[in-house]
Amino acid sequence: MPVAQPLFQRVAIIGLGLIGGSLAAALRENKLAEEVVGFDTRADELALGVELGVIDSAAESAAQAVSGADLVVLAVPVKATQSVLREIQPALNGDAIITDVGSTKSGFVNDVRAVLGHLPATVIPGHPIAGSEKSGIRAANSQLFAKHKVILTPADDACPQALGKVTAMWRACDANVLTMAAEHHDEVLAATSHLPHLIAFSLVDTLAGDDQNMDIFRYAAGGFRDFTRIAASDPVMWRDIFLSNRDAVLHTIDRFTQDLDQLRSAIAGQDGDTLLRVFTRARAAREHFSKMLSGQAYVTNNTEHQVTFRAQPAGPIVGDIRVPGDKSMSHRSIMLGALAEGITEVSGFLEGEDSLATVQAFRDMGVTIEGPNNGFVRIHGVGMNGLQAPRGPIYLGNSGTGMRLFSGLLAAQTFDSELVGDASLTKRPMSRVADPLRAMGAVIDTAEGGRPPLKIRGSQPLTGIHYDMPVASAQVKSCLLLAGLYAEGITSVTEPAPTRDHTERMLEGFGYHVYRNDATSSVSGGGKLLACNIDVPADISSAAFFLVAGSIAPGSDLTLRHVGMNPTRVGVINILRLMGASIDVSNERAIGGEPVADIRVRYAPLKGIDIPERDVPLAIDEFPVLFIAATFAEGRTTLRGAEELRVKESDRIQAMADGLAAVGVKTTVIPDGIIIDGGQAMTGGIVNSHGDHRIAMSFAVASLRAQGEIVINDCANVATSFPGFVELAQQVGMNIQSQGDV
């Protein structure tokens, strides 16, 4: 990837092994320097470097090499860094950039300070994560760094120009450049590189200590050979690495030894439960990280992983489908199953990223969870007091439900915990749960404005309270009820309007009585949960997109199977029917205490209405797509009493108004709602979903009746609630394509 002008005039590379030689070759091939001069203590390697064209010229000493250089690269063993720095210090240009290629960064920084007296702003420590079984200058490969990571660990006061030039150099070598703190780098590498090498060296040494173990190597399977291959690495280099990164390596070894001792004890004691817990957690973690690295997991929702929907006008919506399982119930089934005594089996589990974050969180707290596998999950409950302290912060991705419910659950545990999320979740207010939990005795710290992360101090006794919710919210209610399971006395919550009652219903299913009187729900602390089986119905919030699609596209006839019909969730059906939608409900039955049914929707002309405020809490998540229905209705639709929409994944009122404006539809935004005059022509356009999955899917539905293509940006979070949305939409007749890293 040659650059237009050389980045450097003179580059000095001290040490012409595999890494130093390959960088020299890449610099020359990509014309990144006017001159590449090398030095190595091995005279034959140095001469060979010139002969092979890896370097332009050879210096007689390290000091001579760096004289006049504007970039100095130290590619020497980590234990040689100080001696080399002392040799080159008198010859260094004052503004020369210094970088290295070693695999320990704190040690390099300390060496620089020891020799130079301080850390110059032009020192940019680096570590290319690339290698080969070959070594020496003959192994130099200009493509060695292509598609590999290079980690830079600049100090906070590093020179921006120096950092920019080193970054540009590595990118010109086709490397992926990351930055992090030196200490964090050493911790990460100790766990992911240094410890595996140590284990490989130790394992081969152990097995090679007895001639009878020759058969182990003779008949070893591929996995053993692949793992122990790294024991063929340079012993001197690895000796120096372990000594240089001593503290981080020792910390990692101690953790590993403790866990290994636990496994040994489990095997000796025939403790299959512990083995299953560790193995399932490890397998799930491996799968999770594999998805993350391929851009499929919730942690990849950032600027490097953008997803765009391109949706065009289409004909009728027809078919017979089942949308994914209810997200609210999926969260709660894992939470209560983990706290129950016995094994809980869940079918219909939503394998979306929000729900998977909840699964991973409980695995991190010592709960054995098998699956999910095609919607089936088996949870080995640990009882009300069986959770273990996680090793680090609990990451909940984009899940506001997860963070709010976990805050109530963790407020009562004996250990400290921290709840974190992605950039979108970090903007969402959490004082609405933190404040009443504090009134119960919890100690919770939040970031500025009551936002995540939440730091929860354990071992705080909770006392039941009565809480009158100022705004109807099922998440706040559920949070306090979960905390109330552990609190002394009675915890009761009164809501100003009905909200979804999945928590109350599911607690009853697990044998924990909930007292319900009109708008108040109460629990007494000190009880226990008993495992049960749960069949999660299809999510009515996901079905809503297809209910609206079928209502607005002429000729549509669509059936949605096994949809959850909880009375606190059917506001979207009530509102669409008031607008004139043709919706028939059949095959009604109860599954595990939750009503379900099949729903048939056919096209019908819609009319604008004043949405009854009694239905607002029952359809709070469905309003973005209901705004689309209002756009294609005849007459005016008015929504009031929906302030809650402003504190969802985005300000859904304003975000929808902005999106509609982008496709030619005028609206009037009011503090607690919106006014939409139907019948306006919807053009094509570019819509920003603000990372909000429901806004993205709503404008995909809108494209059915638009006059041109709608491009919807920032759609990665659709996977949080509706994996497979695009494929299912295409199946029933929508003309939509997904582009980008999914």
SEDO-693587 format. One line per 2 residues: number of its first residue (from 1); their letters; for each residue x, y, z of C-alpha. Coordinates in steps of 0.001 Angstrom, whole numbers, plus 500000, padded with zeros to 6 digits. Layout:
NUM = A = X/Y/Z; ...
This chain:
1 = MP = 500000/500000/500000; 502575/502619/498875
3 = VA = 502140/506220/500078; 502386/509295/497857
5 = QP = 505366/510785/499749; 507808/509006/502046
7 = LF = 506784/509305/505692; 510426/509388/506803
9 = QR = 513771/510463/505452; 515988/508023/507334
11 = VA = 514753/505014/509289; 517147/503133/511538
13 = II = 516213/499560/512424; 518244/498082/515239
15 = GL = 517965/494296/515122; 517414/492434/511855
17 = GL = 515560/489362/513002; 512214/488297/511555
19 = IG = 510256/491330/512770; 512926/493979/512200
21 = GS = 513834/492559/508812; 510210/492263/507710
23 = LA = 509481/495854/508719; 512551/497009/506820
25 = AA = 511371/495110/503746; 507874/496588/504054
27 = LR = 509249/500115/504434; 511279/499743/501255
29 = EN = 508556/498007/499247; 505964/500652/500157
31 = KL = 508436/503535/499721; 507831/504762/503255
33 = AE = 511388/506058/503732; 514077/507647/501617
35 = EV = 516649/505423/503307; 516408/502335/505521
37 = VG = 519598/501660/507429; 520036/498616/509614
39 = FD = 522295/497390/512357; 522654/493971/513950
41 = TR = 525347/492511/516175; 525495/489528/513832
43 = AD = 527734/490734/511011; 526673/487970/508645
45 = EL = 522972/488806/509074; 523703/492485/508535
47 = AL = 525617/491811/505309; 522865/489474/504128
49 = GV = 520302/492208/504749; 522062/494435/502208
51 = EL = 522602/491576/499777; 518906/490584/499842
53 = GV = 517757/494185/499491; 515999/494173/502871
55 = ID = 517869/497352/503901; 519514/500085/501874
57 = SA = 522694/500151/503891; 524372/498639/506932
59 = AE = 525760/500676/509818; 528872/499721/511720
61 = SA = 527236/500474/515061; 523822/501189/516499
63 = AQ = 524883/504775/517193; 525927/505263/513580
65 = AV = 522603/503827/512400; 520469/506306/514374
67 = SG = 522592/509341/513526; 520372/511626/511445
69 = AD = 517402/509222/511611; 513922/510660/512054
71 = LV = 512549/507205/513004; 514343/504665/515187
73 = VL = 512887/501156/515520; 514226/498927/518288
75 = AV = 513749/495312/517225; 516019/493746/519833
77 = PV = 515331/491276/522656; 513470/493049/525453
79 = KA = 516315/492511/527912; 518707/494296/525506
81 = TQ = 516649/497487/525313; 518491/499435/528023
83 = SV = 521964/498669/526699; 520962/499642/523167
85 = LR = 519375/502866/524375; 522561/503803/526243
87 = EI = 524593/503206/523100; 522406/505264/520796
89 = QP = 521481/508093/523198; 524396/510407/522273
91 = AL = 523644/510054/518553; 519842/510510/518665
93 = NG = 518245/513493/516981; 516299/515522/519511
95 = DA = 513053/515165/517583; 513543/511580/516392
97 = II = 510570/509259/516818; 511413/506096/518745
99 = TD = 509318/502947/518599; 509836/499256/519243
101 = VG = 508362/495860/518409; 508607/494089/521768
103 = ST = 505772/492125/523352; 506033/493846/526752
105 = KS = 505333/497540/526893; 505608/498655/530514
107 = GF = 509126/497242/530588; 510056/499205/527455
109 = VN = 508675/502418/528937; 510601/501834/532161
111 = DV = 513789/501189/530194; 513390/504451/528286
113 = RA = 512872/506377/531505; 515855/504670/533135
115 = VL = 518215/505666/530317; 516818/509005/529120
117 = GH = 515558/510213/532475; 512014/510714/531202
119 = LP = 509616/509452/528516; 509909/511781/525522
121 = AT = 506647/512650/523769; 508113/511209/520562
123 = VI = 508408/507690/522037; 505567/505513/520684
125 = PG = 505829/501948/522035; 504532/499321/519609
127 = HP = 503879/495608/519321; 503118/493938/515982
129 = IA = 501264/490685/516668; 502714/488695/513821
131 = GS = 505306/486009/513473; 506531/482882/511774
133 = EK = 508223/479622/512682; 511177/480880/510644
135 = SG = 513680/483388/511983; 516528/485566/510830
137 = IR = 516940/487956/507934; 516262/485263/505334
139 = AA = 512730/484959/506744; 512063/488696/506241
141 = NS = 508662/489105/504587; 507257/492468/503555
143 = QL = 503714/491041/503882; 504221/489664/507395
145 = FA = 502040/492352/508983; 499219/492362/506420
147 = KH = 495823/491873/508125; 497555/491454/511486
149 = KV = 497124/493670/514536; 499681/496170/515707
151 = IL = 499135/497559/519201; 500514/500999/520021
153 = TP = 500689/502133/523640; 501367/505890/523547
155 = AD = 501463/507869/526773; 498689/510375/527434
157 = DA = 501019/513245/526538; 502492/511577/523435
159 = CP = 503145/513811/520445; 500109/513568/518117
161 = QA = 502301/513992/515037; 504626/511181/516136
163 = LG = 501692/508891/516900; 500129/509772/513565
165 = KV = 503264/508922/511609; 503849/505583/513373
167 = TA = 500192/504709/512866; 500385/505649/509187
169 = MW = 503530/503527/508773; 501878/500390/510113
171 = RA = 498692/500985/508157; 500747/501358/505012
173 = CD = 502044/497861/505816; 498366/496777/505711
175 = AN = 498243/496210/509470; 495255/496901/511730
177 = VL = 496401/499455/514301; 494957/499538/517829
179 = TM = 495907/501698/520792; 495723/500965/524522
181 = AA = 497529/501721/527753; 500852/499963/528228
183 = EH = 499726/498302/531473; 496544/497005/529861
185 = HD = 498529/495668/526911; 500761/493683/529239
187 = EV = 497777/492226/531116; 496065/491203/527870
189 = LA = 499188/489658/526370; 500019/487874/529607
191 = AT = 496678/486072/529353; 496426/485530/525618
193 = SH = 500023/484924/524566; 502455/484605/527429
195 = LP = 500484/482128/529564; 499733/479784/526611
197 = HL = 503435/479747/525740; 504341/479013/529350
199 = IA = 501834/476150/529480; 503106/474738/526187
201 = FS = 506734/474826/527345; 505790/473249/530679
203 = LV = 503540/470561/529175; 506116/469414/526627
205 = DT = 508831/469450/529290; 506651/467346/531608
207 = LA = 505729/464793/528969; 509250/464595/527585
209 = GD = 510706/463725/530995; 510067/460014/530628
211 = DQ = 511083/457856/527666; 507815/455969/528022
213 = NM = 506012/459144/527025; 507379/458883/523488
215 = DI = 504046/457352/522506; 502289/460543/523590
217 = FR = 504138/462395/520860; 503996/459544/518376
219 = YA = 500222/459218/518534; 499307/462775/519445
221 = AG = 496286/464192/517649; 496427/467388/515642
223 = GF = 495136/469530/518479; 498010/468521/520739
225 = RD = 500554/469160/518019; 499046/472550/517178
227 = FT = 499008/473630/520806; 502518/472464/521638
229 = RI = 503923/473905/518394; 504541/477192/520221
231 = AA = 506954/475356/522536; 509328/475442/519563
233 = SD = 509684/479219/519983; 512993/480869/520879
235 = PV = 513715/479972/524545; 515939/483009/525143
237 = MW = 513341/485394/523791; 510606/483888/525947
239 = RD = 512795/483836/529030; 513288/487565/528625
241 = IF = 509593/488195/527938; 508480/486401/531111
243 = LS = 511008/488246/533230; 510156/491596/531653
245 = NR = 506407/491131/532080; 506762/489470/535472
247 = DA = 503907/491097/537412; 501217/490630/534755
249 = VL = 502340/487070/534045; 502368/486132/537735
251 = HT = 498864/487545/538204; 497605/485490/535265
253 = ID = 499403/482343/536449; 497871/482718/539911
255 = RF = 494369/482961/538445; 494950/480000/536163
257 = TQ = 496465/477906/538953; 493510/478621/541203
259 = DL = 491069/477566/538481; 493145/474496/537630
261 = DQ = 493133/473472/541286; 489347/473824/541282
263 = LR = 489096/471479/538302; 491468/469004/539925
265 = SA = 489343/468996/543065; 486190/468532/540997
267 = IA = 487655/465521/539188; 488986/464009/542411
269 = GQ = 485640/464494/544116; 483522/463284/541192
271 = DG = 481962/466778/541086; 480370/466710/537661
273 = DT = 478347/469879/538305; 481483/471990/538661
275 = LL = 483037/470463/535544; 479873/471088/533539
277 = RV = 479659/474673/534765; 483248/475446/533794
279 = FT = 483101/473625/530461; 479785/475176/529359
281 = RA = 480966/478629/530380; 484240/478147/528511
283 = RA = 482522/476832/525401; 480016/479671/525418
285 = AR = 482774/482221/525932; 484759/480768/523026
287 = EH = 481711/480951/520749; 480914/484455/521982
289 = FS = 484414/485739/521287; 484454/484053/517889
291 = KM = 481275/485916/516969; 482710/489109/518373
293 = LS = 485858/488849/516279; 483838/488135/513143
295 = GQ = 481664/491164/513787; 478527/489292/514865
297 = AY = 478268/489961/518594; 476713/492865/520402
299 = VT = 480063/494293/521413; 480838/495136/517801
301 = NN = 478191/497811/517539; 480599/500668/516978
303 = TE = 481886/502865/514214; 484040/500068/512827
305 = HQ = 481011/497814/512293; 478239/499658/510495
307 = VT = 475129/498062/509085; 472902/499814/506563
309 = FR = 469456/498782/505361; 468399/499654/501817
311 = AQ = 464636/499266/501518; 462542/499833/498407
313 = PA = 458784/499907/497673; 457187/496465/497452
315 = GP = 453863/494731/496961; 451629/492852/499401
317 = IV = 452890/491131/502548; 451836/487482/502597
319 = GD = 452795/484303/504420; 452582/482291/507618
321 = IR = 455451/482998/510032; 456587/482964/513635
323 = VP = 458709/485861/514861; 461433/485338/517499
325 = GD = 460670/484814/521171; 459646/487570/523540
327 = KS = 462700/489505/524685; 461255/490561/528036
329 = MS = 460378/486986/528937; 463709/485666/527649
331 = HR = 465590/487994/530015; 463430/487041/532977
333 = SI = 463529/483308/532301; 467329/483333/532617
335 = ML = 467316/485545/535714; 464745/483579/537676
337 = GA = 465982/480221/536421; 469474/481077/537676
339 = LA = 468126/481940/541145; 465843/478914/541356
341 = EG = 466540/475597/542994; 466754/472879/540367
343 = IT = 466967/472825/536579; 464857/475166/534464
345 = EV = 464324/474396/530787; 463350/477220/528441
347 = SG = 462059/476823/524884; 461454/479632/522428
349 = FL = 464315/481674/523936; 465221/484759/521897
351 = EG = 468812/484351/520706; 469243/488089/520274
353 = ED = 472235/489954/521578; 470449/491571/524541
355 = SL = 469251/488193/525820; 472632/486577/525189
357 = AT = 474237/489302/527276; 472049/488218/530190
359 = VQ = 473080/484578/529676; 476752/485532/529659
361 = AF = 476343/487650/532795; 474993/484720/534792
363 = RD = 477699/482424/533466; 480190/484985/534733
365 = MG = 478522/484673/538147; 478960/480899/538290
367 = VT = 475673/479634/536844; 475795/476642/534498
369 = IE = 473679/477376/531418; 473493/474959/528496
371 = GP = 472631/476443/525130; 470952/478322/523659
373 = NN = 470449/475835/520856; 467592/476635/518494
375 = GF = 465837/478505/521285; 466357/475819/523938
377 = VR = 468200/476679/527153; 468821/474573/530253
379 = IH = 469651/476523/533419; 471169/474833/536461
381 = GV = 469853/477102/539213; 472096/478014/542142
383 = GM = 469377/479208/544519; 468709/482679/545854
385 = NG = 472122/483013/547486; 474283/480981/545108
387 = LQ = 475632/483639/542753; 479401/484167/542743
389 = AP = 481297/487401/542301; 482185/488051/538644
391 = RG = 485831/488652/537883; 485171/491943/536153
393 = PI = 482419/494320/535075; 479241/492732/533726
395 = YL = 478815/493844/530114; 475203/494195/528974
397 = GN = 475674/495552/525474; 472655/497618/524448
399 = SG = 470235/496110/526960; 468434/498709/529077
401 = TG = 466161/495977/530398; 469168/493932/531473
403 = MR = 470880/496816/533243; 467803/497930/535151
405 = LF = 466781/494443/536236; 470330/493457/537159
407 = SG = 470673/496552/539333; 467840/495327/541560
409 = LL = 469131/491777/541671; 472764/492688/542368
411 = AA = 471942/495324/544980; 471202/492458/547380
413 = QT = 474266/490268/546732; 477211/489814/549072
415 = FD = 479765/490894/546450; 480539/494153/544691
417 = SE = 479592/494435/541036; 479729/496855/538129
419 = LV = 477289/497084/535218; 478539/498489/531921
421 = GD = 477176/498678/528385; 477829/499983/524901
423 = AS = 477903/503646/523902; 474133/503792/523432
425 = LT = 473314/502223/526793; 475817/504487/528540
427 = KR = 473657/507474/527573; 470488/506114/529188
429 = PM = 469304/507335/532616; 469542/504879/535498
431 = SR = 468597/507155/538411; 465026/505926/538059
433 = VA = 466183/502583/539476; 469186/503745/541509
435 = DP = 467212/506226/543628; 464498/503849/544908
437 = LR = 467124/501123/545414; 469091/503551/547581
439 = AM = 465924/504124/549572; 465934/500374/550251
441 = GA = 469519/500602/551544; 471517/499839/548428
443 = VI = 474805/501613/547772; 475034/502450/544054
445 = DT = 477337/504877/542281; 476531/506135/538793
447 = AE = 478318/508279/536262; 477391/511907/535665
449 = GG = 473671/512409/535186; 472805/509072/536773
451 = RP = 474073/507169/533757; 476065/503933/533489
453 = PL = 478333/502446/534561; 476611/501408/537785
455 = KI = 478904/500400/540647; 477021/498419/543271
457 = RG = 478455/497682/546704; 477607/494262/548085
459 = SQ = 476688/493119/551596; 474196/495943/552081
461 = PL = 471032/494794/553885; 467898/495888/552060
463 = TG = 464627/496930/553635; 461317/496765/551829
465 = IH = 459666/500041/550852; 456521/501220/549132
467 = YD = 457287/503093/545935; 454860/505155/543896
469 = MP = 456357/505255/540407; 456206/508755/538895
471 = VA = 456253/507281/535366; 454895/503911/534328
473 = SA = 457831/501573/533670; 457880/497779/533771
475 = QV = 461671/497865/534058; 461614/499983/537237
477 = KS = 458817/497876/538731; 460652/494635/537968
479 = CL = 463924/495989/539348; 462338/496785/542709
481 = LL = 460446/493507/542903; 463680/491576/542284
483 = AG = 465411/493554/545014; 462381/492909/547198
485 = LY = 462976/489156/547011; 465999/489771/549260
487 = AE = 464699/492664/551350; 463437/492481/554913
489 = GI = 459694/492967/554982; 457395/493851/552100
491 = TS = 458378/495697/548919; 455451/497169/547013
493 = VT = 455265/499185/543813; 452312/501218/542594
495 = EP = 452287/502218/538939; 450342/505151/537488
497 = AP = 449202/503028/534548; 449377/499288/533782
499 = TR = 452682/498016/532386; 453761/494556/531274
501 = DH = 453523/492061/534101; 455872/489313/532921
503 = TE = 457911/489515/536128; 454857/489013/538341
505 = RM = 453548/486128/536242; 456908/484414/536010
507 = LE = 457612/484763/539736; 454330/482967/540359
509 = GF = 455419/480266/537899; 458583/479776/539945
511 = GY = 456508/479425/543114; 457090/482910/544551
513 = HV = 453830/484589/545440; 453214/488146/544257
515 = YR = 450458/490123/545916; 448558/492137/543309
517 = ND = 445905/494695/544109; 444770/497020/541331
519 = AT = 447884/499002/540369; 450109/497691/543171
521 = SS = 452373/494645/543181; 454108/493425/546349
523 = VS = 456548/490704/547413; 457784/489590/550813
525 = GG = 461504/488956/551122; 463086/485707/552194
527 = GK = 461333/483186/549951; 462748/480825/547376
529 = LL = 462254/480006/543710; 461627/476504/542406
531 = AC = 462699/475482/538901; 460050/475101/536207
533 = NI = 459765/474829/532428; 459078/477931/530341
535 = DV = 457782/478237/526784; 458563/481740/525568
537 = PA = 455914/482955/523095; 456718/484995/519997
539 = DI = 457391/488634/520843; 454425/490903/520126
541 = SS = 456850/493832/519823; 458553/492022/516939
543 = AA = 455186/490981/515498; 454145/494655/515497
545 = FF = 456357/495444/512502; 454531/492837/510444
547 = LV = 451120/493860/511795; 451710/497364/510484
549 = AG = 453280/496093/507256; 450240/493928/506566
551 = SI = 447893/496812/507416; 449441/499363/505039
553 = AP = 450432/497261/501991; 447437/496677/499668
555 = GS = 446618/493007/499074; 448385/491790/502220
557 = DL = 447310/488662/504105; 449726/487471/506804
559 = TL = 449452/485056/509739; 451703/485313/512787
561 = RH = 451891/482204/514988; 452191/481685/518750
563 = VG = 452277/485409/519598; 452286/486445/523250
565 = MN = 448977/488127/524091; 449682/489303/527623
567 = PT = 446977/491898/528428; 449701/494382/529383
569 = RV = 451288/494092/525929; 448386/494234/523457
571 = GV = 448217/498009/523140; 449508/497823/519566
573 = IN = 446576/495616/518559; 444078/497873/520364
575 = IL = 445446/500970/518638; 445605/499425/515155
577 = RL = 442038/498197/515492; 440891/501695/516513
579 = MG = 442592/502911/513319; 440563/500399/511278
581 = AS = 443074/497572/510879; 441801/494105/509974
583 = ID = 443267/491927/512730; 441810/488557/513735
585 = VS = 442972/486624/516796; 442482/482858/516956
587 = NE = 443684/479701/518680; 443935/481474/522023
589 = RA = 445482/479414/524801; 447668/479718/527906
591 = IG = 451278/478515/527931; 453047/478607/531280
593 = GE = 450715/481260/532625; 451068/483492/529559
595 = PV = 448254/483858/526984; 449271/483203/523368
597 = AD = 447371/483209/520063; 447701/483266/516306
599 = IR = 447106/486612/514606; 445942/487210/511040
601 = VR = 446333/490682/509550; 444959/491824/506191
603 = YA = 445244/495128/504416; 442634/497721/505357
605 = PL = 442520/501502/504939; 443546/503165/508204
607 = KG = 442259/506387/509734; 443922/508804/512134
609 = ID = 442890/508760/515800; 443615/510339/519167
611 = IP = 445482/507472/520814; 443863/506710/524188
613 = ER = 446311/507391/526996; 445236/504148/528691
615 = DV = 446836/502266/525800; 450122/504196/525833
617 = PL = 451957/502055/528456; 450615/498922/526748
619 = AI = 452302/499861/523449; 455315/501860/524580
621 = DE = 457827/499843/522536; 455631/499690/519438
623 = FP = 455097/503418/518852; 457881/503895/516293
625 = VL = 456140/501540/513853; 452717/502912/514872
627 = FI = 453986/506310/513684; 454468/504680/510281
629 = AA = 450881/503419/510361; 449723/506955/511207
631 = TF = 451659/508356/508237; 449643/506216/505829
633 = AE = 446304/506718/507602; 443663/509183/506515
635 = GR = 443442/512142/508880; 445320/513201/512007
637 = TT = 446832/510936/514655; 447731/512445/518033
639 = LR = 449853/510797/520724; 450104/512247/524237
641 = GA = 451329/510934/527559; 454354/509150/526068
643 = EE = 457273/510897/527814; 458829/507461/528358
645 = LR = 459642/507329/524638; 462265/510022/525108
647 = VK = 464485/507829/527318; 464569/504624/525286
649 = ES = 467549/503555/523135; 467096/506999/521595
651 = DR = 464646/509857/522003; 462172/507917/519900
653 = IQ = 459774/510810/519460; 462390/513164/518039
655 = AM = 464286/510456/516182; 461125/509315/514399
657 = AD = 460132/512901/513610; 463589/513538/512128
659 = GL = 463439/510307/510141; 459996/511113/508775
661 = AA = 461196/514591/507798; 464070/512990/505896
663 = VG = 461523/511159/503717; 459262/514160/503198
665 = VK = 456714/513739/506018; 455990/516706/508296
667 = TT = 455077/516148/511932; 454530/518258/515028
669 = VI = 456532/517220/518061; 455080/517978/521494
671 = PD = 456763/517383/524869; 454953/514136/525566
673 = GI = 454124/512933/522081; 453642/513767/518413
675 = II = 450987/514843/515896; 451026/513218/512465
677 = DG = 448776/514228/509581; 448307/511157/507418
679 = GQ = 448125/511035/503666; 451391/512861/502978
681 = AM = 453483/511447/500169; 456550/509649/501498
683 = TG = 459602/510075/499305; 462793/508082/499479
685 = GI = 465644/509387/501553; 468389/508683/504060
687 = VN = 467352/508021/507650; 469578/507876/510723
689 = SH = 468276/505264/513163; 470624/506501/515921
691 = GD = 471499/502887/516688; 467889/502217/517737
693 = HR = 466694/498849/516450; 462991/499747/516503
695 = IA = 463502/502913/514479; 465535/500995/511909
697 = MS = 462868/498309/511476; 460051/500883/511419
699 = FA = 461486/502684/508407; 462063/499340/506708
701 = VA = 458280/498853/507007; 457667/502393/505756
703 = SL = 459479/501582/502518; 456528/499435/501436
705 = RA = 454546/502559/500569; 457371/505014/499893
707 = QG = 457934/506524/496440; 461626/505684/496416
709 = EI = 464397/503855/498227; 464879/504500/501936
711 = VI = 468451/504088/503153; 468588/503451/506900
713 = ND = 471942/503915/508608; 473278/502538/511907
715 = CA = 471215/499328/511962; 473598/496942/513751
717 = NV = 471463/496949/516886; 468561/495243/515099
719 = AT = 470318/492039/516153; 469706/492932/519805
721 = SF = 465991/492178/519587; 465235/490612/516214
723 = PG = 467943/488365/514770; 466980/487374/511246
725 = FV = 464678/490360/510690; 465893/491040/507153
727 = EL = 465539/487419/506057; 462017/487118/507494
729 = AQ = 460999/490437/505946; 462236/489247/502560
731 = QV = 460331/485985/503014; 456973/487764/503308
733 = GM = 457584/490165/500426; 459535/493176/501658
735 = NI = 462246/494507/499359; 465110/495061/501793
737 = QS = 468846/494437/501740; 471394/494624/504543
739 = QG = 474863/495950/503826; 477918/496122/506041
741 = DV = 479479/494070/508823; 476858/491995/510575
